[in-house]
């Protein structure tokens, strides 16, 4: 199968969608599934260095974020993809990506798979103040999603989100894989990190990795930590990541009296260093209902670090409380009580972390097998629908059929049947 992956977000952009698009492309290429090309807004001056093709199309910066908006009208791209004999287009955004995918489908006559990743109405609300305009943007997005030949959701929660926002079609749950490799928890890098951060051996380490945005449940984390601090519970909390709300979050941590037990590292791009943070953590705090899968939960599991998630969140789908991780209700007292309970038995965290490694962590080479099978099914179903569509069109076009001409006296009589 030759696949064109179209995404509005791709490295050097760091977010869940960019990492998933990269994960798909890398796993398909490394697994020998076919020729792969990634189509994405180009970052000026950037040269792509991947074992698969990357086509960067013209784009402009978006003033309210670090994202770039692409120009979807690219006639010469179709010729490029036609030469590659692309079988399926896989779009990872309902905006520019799907608009471009729909154009290419008309020209190349191949199907589109769309993957629902995030609850993007939060981002629309941040960027657009007008309610009317926000509704129109969402309407446009769902019109694009509906046009896909098959819709994938990275979790059941992601699919339910689509339905809650007005989507009425079917979807297939297709979890993403993780791009990290399972690692040991006693590497020299981790020991050096503990020394650098001056972490006492007898104090548990809590960790969060991701965008520093309030809607990631960070306010609930800080309030729960403040409550634990008042109860006399010792801990160190490490926040890894960057985002628009970072300064406000730092100010709140200080206001809650957490300055001496909360650390902010900023963005960490080096994957080895990032995995070292997971390795030194006793518990990964992921109290977000925004995320539809939570790849960071898989990353933590790869380092045998169990996660605490909210019961109503999509990441809870893959976790059995007390077995492969921990699940709690979203109210403040429940979160604080759960963390206190977990930290009171640090000995059990190791076995639960090992269970997370076995059951929560999904490497991309495993995840891509199901995706490849679905690509084949989508392409086959599309060809069958196209054949049936052609047959129906022919029947509608040839509306009359001459069956007999007879001579009766001086006149010819035509007999026709069917419409």
C-alpha positions, 0 to 999 in steps of 0.5 A: 500500500502506498500512503499519502499522509496529510497533516497540518502539524509535523516536526519540528512542531511538537504536539500529539498530532505531529508525533502521530503523523511521524509515527505512522510514516516511520512505522509504515516505511520501516515495516515495508508496507509501501511507499510513503509521502508526508504532505505538510505545511512547510517551515521556511528554511527547514530541510526534511531528513527522513527515510520517506518522502516529505513534501512541504507546501506553502504556508504562513505563520499563525499569529496566536500560536506556533502553528502554520496554516498551509495553502491547500490548492496545489495542482502539481501535487496531484501529478506527483502523487499519481506518479507514486501510485498512491492508494490511500490518503490519510488526513490528520486534521479536519481543516487544511489537510481534509480540504487538500485530501478532498481535492486530491481524491477528485483527481486521483480517484482514491479513498480518504481516511481521516483520524480524529485526534484532539478536541480541537474546539478548545483551540478554535475557542482560543483563536476566535472570539466570535461565537458565530464564526466558531460555529461556522468553523466547526460546521466546515470541519464536520462537513470535511470529516463527513466527506471521508471514506472512513473515519478513525478515532484514536480512542472510544472517547475521541469518537464519542467527542465527535458524536457529541459535537454533531457528527452522525457517521460511523467511526473505527477505533484505531489507537496510536502507537508510541515512538519510544522504546521500552527502557530500563529504570536504572540507567546512568542518565537517570542517576545523573538527572536525580543528582542534577535536580537534587531529588532525595531518595526517600521522597516520591517523584510525581511527573507531568509531560505535555503542553502547559495549558490550563485545559490540561487539568493543571489547575486540579494538579496544583490544588491537589498538591497544595492539599497534600502539602498541607497534610504533610505529604512529601513529594517532588512534582516535575512539570516538563513542557512549554505552552501559552499558560506556562507563566501563569502556571508558575505564578499559581504554583508559587501562590499555592506555596509549592515553590520548593517542591515543584520544578519546571523544566520547559520543553525537552526535545531530546527523547533520551533525556525525556525518557530519563524523566519518566524513569525517575518518576514514581507516578505520572499525573495526567488529569486531563479530560482534553486528551483523546488518548494521551500518548504521554501515558504510553511513554510513561508506561514504556519506562514502567511508570504508572499513571493516575488519570481521571475516570471520565477521560479517554486515557482511562480506557486502557487502565485498570485501577490498581493493576495497570495504573490508577483511576480517580474521580475529578473532584479535588478531594478524590484526587488528593486522597488517591495520590496520598493512598498511592504514595503510601505504598511505593513498593507496589508501584514497581509491579503496577509499573511493570503491568503498565509496560505490558498492557498500556504501552503500544509500540508503533510496529504493533499498532501499525499492523491493524492500520495497514489492514484497514488501509487495504479494506478501505481501498477495496471498499472504495473500488467496489463502491466506485464500480457500483456507482458507475453501473448505476450511472450507466443505468440512469444514462441509458434510459430507453432500450429499442426492442422491436420495429414492426411495419404496420401499413404505412407507419413504423411503430417503435416499442420501448421499455424501461427508464 
